[in-house]
Amino acid sequence: MMKKLIFLLTLILASCITEVTDPLPPTVQNIFDAKENKVINGQPIYFDLPLDGIYTLTLIDKESGQVVSREKFIGKKGENVKKIYISSIQFQYLYMLLEDVAKKEIGKTTIITK
């Protein structure tokens, strides 16, 4: 009788255990690989750099050509991640331009903010 009870309890416990699987990591895509990108405030953007060095990331209004923001940063060779903050930007279509210290274009794309 005791063996049957232990066996039944073991079966009940085994049926309550669920397999935990890790969620798939989000796909990381180089922002400059696409012609256009929709972005939201605080979104991380990913891009590759050819060398360690100083780079500039510039947002330019697509219609007027006005520079909306410019950030100079120290980048590392390979994949880099920056967050984009656009809550105070009124323009809907912007060019995002990545240049090295010699003003050589590394990447350019259109971003849509709304």
URBEL-V344292 format. One record per helix or strand of 2 or more residues. SS is the DSSP state (hx for helix, st for strand). FROM is the first residue (numbers start at 1). TO is the last residue. Records with the same first field share a line. If there is no record, write none. Layout:
SS=FROM-TO + FROM-TO
This chain:
hx=2-16 + 31-33
st=36-38 + 43-49 + 53-61 + 67-75 + 78-84 + 93-100 + 105-112
